[in-house]
Amino acid sequence: MSSTRVAAVDCGTNSIRLLVADVAPDGTLTELDRRMQIVRLGQGVDRTGELAPEALARTLTASGEYAKIAAELGATRTRFVATSATRDARNRDVFAEGVRATLGVVPEVITGDEEAALSFRGAISGEAASHPGPYLVVDLGGGSTELVHGTTAPDAAVSMDVGSVRLTERHLHSDPPTATEVDRARADVDAALDAASAVVPLGRTSTLVGLAGSVTSVTAHALGLDAYRREEINGTVLGVPQVLAACEDLLGRTREQRLDLGFMHPGRADVIGAGALVWAQVVARVRDDVAASGGELTQVVTSESDILDGIALSLA
């Protein structure tokens, strides 16, 4: 059988991403085009419960651009997946109709569990698979963070309503954030992790794998990169202290100081502090739970293979 050319779109709270790829019958994925735009679809959703008109306009413009790219490359199957911000919005039907009109497919507003499963599938299709399981795959987005535990397939998953955009809008209003703001944001994350630990066995993790823009930006910072280079970030193994130090440094910087970092996307500079805070709390909690279970977690793996790859693989 021949390969299938697919177009996968992942529309989150902060960014919208496209992957056009050939997927072979054995699940091998050959990338043709991968791109990302920061559209901040989730702007204000945590407060208003609705997608803002200007956020809808930005996202639908990007969808139209992606439709042209997919058509030019000859994709025969397309899947558009929308996650946290769209799940939370009362006016998501307006968004769905706009995507159908521009891209020709109806967007799937997936559940947190579905998001987790796609993220896990994408992660273990890449570099993470060279490390021992069981894995805890963490997909840290703008509106939510998915935790997925498993070896060859998910055996437990949970979606936490904490993410870089949501926590920034909820707590981190100063530049840089104050100690009180940081304490409140950490309390939110810790409460979410307490609830999550009742569902996902954090302490039975052999390899912790982090996905998505906040994690890859923290990794770029830990590596001291002067520009964002996906090939250097993908598969990076960092010591837990390295990760925590990079997170703390990003959280304490001003927006302008973050923008001075060569790898930082301008659309992420205002929310990366919250993303780094979430990642630090997750890494520290998993380390501690593994230790309490008699094990040791000393390293963290960063994967550039994520939910987008999972969506593409689901189309073949």
C-alpha positions in Angstrom: 0.0 0.0 0.0 1.2 3.5 -0.7 1.5 6.4 1.8 -1.4 8.8 2.5 -0.8 12.5 2.3 -2.5 14.2 5.2 -3.0 17.6 6.7 -3.3 17.9 10.5 -4.3 21.1 12.2 -4.0 21.6 16.0 -5.8 24.7 17.2 -5.1 25.4 20.9 -5.5 28.3 23.2 -2.4 30.2 22.1 -1.3 28.8 18.8 -2.6 27.1 15.6 -0.3 24.6 13.9 -0.2 22.7 10.6 1.5 19.5 9.7 1.3 18.2 6.1 2.9 14.7 5.9 3.0 11.4 4.2 2.0 8.5 6.5 3.1 5.1 5.5 1.1 1.9 6.3 3.6 1.0 9.0 3.0 4.4 10.7 6.2 6.1 9.5 5.6 9.8 9.1 7.5 11.9 6.5 7.1 15.6 7.1 6.5 17.9 4.2 5.5 21.1 5.9 5.2 22.1 9.6 4.3 25.6 10.8 2.9 27.6 13.7 1.2 30.9 14.2 0.4 32.5 17.6 -3.3 33.6 17.3 -4.3 33.6 21.0 -7.7 32.1 20.3 -8.2 31.8 24.0 -7.9 35.5 24.6 -10.2 36.3 27.6 -12.1 32.9 27.5 -11.3 32.1 31.1 -13.0 35.4 32.1 -15.8 35.8 29.6 -16.6 32.2 28.5 -16.6 33.3 24.9 -14.1 33.5 22.0 -13.4 37.2 21.3 -14.2 38.5 17.8 -10.6 39.6 17.1 -9.3 36.2 18.2 -11.7 34.5 15.9 -10.6 36.7 13.0 -6.9 35.9 13.6 -7.6 32.2 13.8 -9.8 32.0 10.8 -7.3 34.0 8.7 -4.6 31.5 9.7 -7.0 28.6 8.8 -7.5 30.0 5.4 -3.7 30.2 4.8 -3.3 26.6 6.0 -6.1 25.5 3.6 -4.1 26.8 0.7 -0.9 25.1 1.8 -2.6 21.8 2.3 -4.2 22.0 -1.2 -1.0 23.0 -2.9 0.8 20.0 -1.3 -2.0 17.6 -2.4 -3.3 16.5 1.0 -6.1 14.0 0.5 -7.3 13.9 4.2 -7.5 16.7 6.7 -8.3 16.8 10.4 -8.8 20.0 12.4 -8.6 19.5 16.1 -9.6 22.2 18.6 -8.8 22.0 22.3 -9.1 23.8 25.5 -10.2 27.4 24.6 -12.8 26.0 22.2 -14.1 23.5 24.7 -14.7 26.3 27.2 -16.4 28.8 24.8 -20.2 29.3 24.5 -19.9 30.6 21.0 -17.8 27.7 19.6 -20.4 27.1 16.9 -19.4 30.4 15.3 -15.8 29.2 15.2 -16.8 25.8 13.8 -18.8 27.4 10.9 -15.9 29.7 10.1 -13.4 26.8 10.0 -15.8 24.8 7.8 -16.1 27.7 5.4 -12.3 28.3 5.2 -10.8 24.9 5.4 -13.6 22.7 4.2 -13.8 20.4 7.2 -15.7 20.6 10.5 -13.4 21.2 13.4 -13.5 18.5 16.1 -13.7 20.0 19.6 -12.1 17.1 21.4 -12.3 16.2 25.1 -9.3 16.4 27.4 -9.0 12.6 27.3 -9.0 12.6 23.5 -6.4 15.3 23.5 -4.2 13.3 25.9 -4.4 10.2 23.8 -3.4 12.0 20.6 -0.5 13.7 22.5 0.7 10.4 23.8 0.6 8.8 20.4 2.5 11.6 18.9 5.1 11.7 21.6 6.0 8.0 21.5 6.2 8.1 17.7 9.3 10.2 18.1 12.6 10.4 20.1 10.9 9.6 23.4 10.5 6.0 22.4 14.2 5.5 22.8 13.8 5.9 26.5 12.3 3.3 28.9 8.6 3.2 29.8 6.3 3.7 31.5 6.1 7.3 30.2 4.4 10.3 31.7 3.7 12.5 28.7 2.9 16.2 29.6 1.3 18.4 27.0 1.4 21.9 28.4 -0.8 24.2 26.5 -2.3 27.7 26.8 -5.5 26.7 28.4 -5.0 23.2 29.8 -2.2 20.7 30.6 -2.7 17.0 29.8 -1.0 14.2 31.8 -0.9 10.8 30.1 0.7 7.7 31.6 1.4 4.5 29.7 4.0 2.4 27.9 2.7 1.5 24.5 -0.7 3.1 24.9 -2.3 5.3 27.6 -3.4 3.6 30.7 -4.4 6.7 32.6 -5.0 10.3 31.6 -6.2 13.6 33.0 -6.7 17.1 31.6 -5.9 19.9 34.1 -7.4 23.4 33.6 -4.0 25.1 34.0 -2.0 26.5 31.1 0.2 29.4 30.1 -2.5 31.8 28.9 -5.1 30.8 31.5 -2.7 31.3 34.5 -1.3 34.6 33.1 -4.8 36.1 32.7 -5.9 34.7 36.1 -2.9 35.6 38.2 0.3 37.0 36.6 -0.7 40.6 35.9 2.6 42.4 36.9 5.7 42.6 34.8 7.6 40.7 36.2 5.0 38.9 38.3 5.0 39.6 42.1 5.7 37.0 44.7 2.0 37.0 45.7 0.9 36.5 42.1 3.4 33.6 41.7 2.2 32.0 45.0 -1.4 32.1 43.8 -0.6 30.6 40.4 1.5 27.8 42.1 -1.4 27.1 44.4 -3.7 26.6 41.4 -1.2 24.2 39.7 -0.6 22.3 42.9 -4.3 21.8 43.5 -4.7 20.6 40.0 -1.8 18.1 40.4 -3.3 16.9 43.7 -6.5 16.0 41.9 -4.6 14.6 38.9 -2.5 12.3 41.1 -5.7 10.4 42.1 -6.2 9.4 38.4 -2.6 9.2 37.0 0.1 7.3 38.9 2.8 10.0 38.8 5.1 7.9 41.0 5.2 5.1 38.5 7.0 7.2 35.8 10.3 6.0 34.3 10.5 8.7 31.6 8.9 12.1 31.9 8.3 13.7 28.5 7.3 17.3 27.9 5.6 18.6 24.9 4.4 21.9 23.3 5.7 25.5 23.2 6.2 26.3 26.9 8.3 23.2 27.4 10.3 23.6 24.2 11.0 27.3 25.1 12.2 26.3 28.6 14.4 23.7 26.9 15.8 26.3 24.5 16.6 28.5 27.4 18.3 25.7 29.4 20.4 24.9 26.3 21.3 28.6 25.9 20.2 28.7 22.3 20.5 32.0 20.4 17.7 31.0 18.0 14.9 28.5 18.0 16.2 25.3 16.4 13.7 22.5 16.5 16.3 19.8 15.6 18.4 20.7 18.6 15.5 20.8 21.0 13.8 17.6 19.9 14.9 14.7 22.1 16.9 16.8 24.5 17.5 15.2 27.9 18.0 17.7 30.7 18.7 17.1 34.4 15.8 18.1 36.7 17.8 20.9 38.3 18.6 22.4 34.9 14.9 22.4 34.0 13.8 24.0 37.3 16.6 26.7 37.0 15.5 27.6 33.5 11.9 27.8 34.6 12.7 30.0 37.5 14.7 32.4 35.4 12.0 32.8 32.7 9.4 33.4 35.4 11.4 36.2 37.0 12.1 38.1 33.8 10.1 41.0 32.3 8.4 40.7 29.0 11.2 42.8 27.4 13.9 40.6 28.9 12.2 37.5 27.5 11.9 39.1 24.1 15.7 39.7 24.1 16.2 35.9 24.1 16.8 34.9 20.5 14.7 31.8 20.6 11.6 33.5 22.1 8.5 33.8 19.8 7.1 37.3 20.3 3.6 35.9 20.8 4.8 33.7 23.7 6.9 36.2 25.6 4.0 37.4 27.8 2.8 33.9 28.8 6.0 31.9 29.0 6.4 32.8 32.7 3.2 31.0 33.5 4.1 28.1 31.2 7.5 27.8 33.0 5.7 27.9 36.3 3.4 25.0 35.4 6.3 23.0 34.0 8.4 23.5 37.1 5.6 22.4 39.4 4.9 19.3 37.3 8.6 18.3 37.1 9.1 18.8 40.9 5.9 16.9 41.7 6.7 13.9 39.5 10.3 13.8 40.9 8.9 13.8 44.5 6.2 11.2 43.8 8.7 8.9 42.0 11.1 9.2 45.0 8.2 8.4 47.4 7.6 5.3 45.4 11.2 4.2 45.9 12.5 5.3 42.5 14.5 8.2 41.2 13.7 10.7 38.4 16.8 12.7 37.5 16.1 13.6 33.8 13.4 15.1 31.6 12.9 14.5 27.9 11.6 17.2 25.5 9.8 16.0 22.4 8.9 18.1 19.3 6.7 15.1 18.3 3.4 15.9 19.9 -0.4 16.1 19.4 0.1 17.3 15.8 1.9 14.1 14.9 -0.8 12.1 16.7 -3.5 13.8 14.6 -1.6 13.1 11.4 -1.1 9.4 12.3 -4.8 9.1 13.1 -5.6 10.0 9.5 -3.8 7.2 7.9 
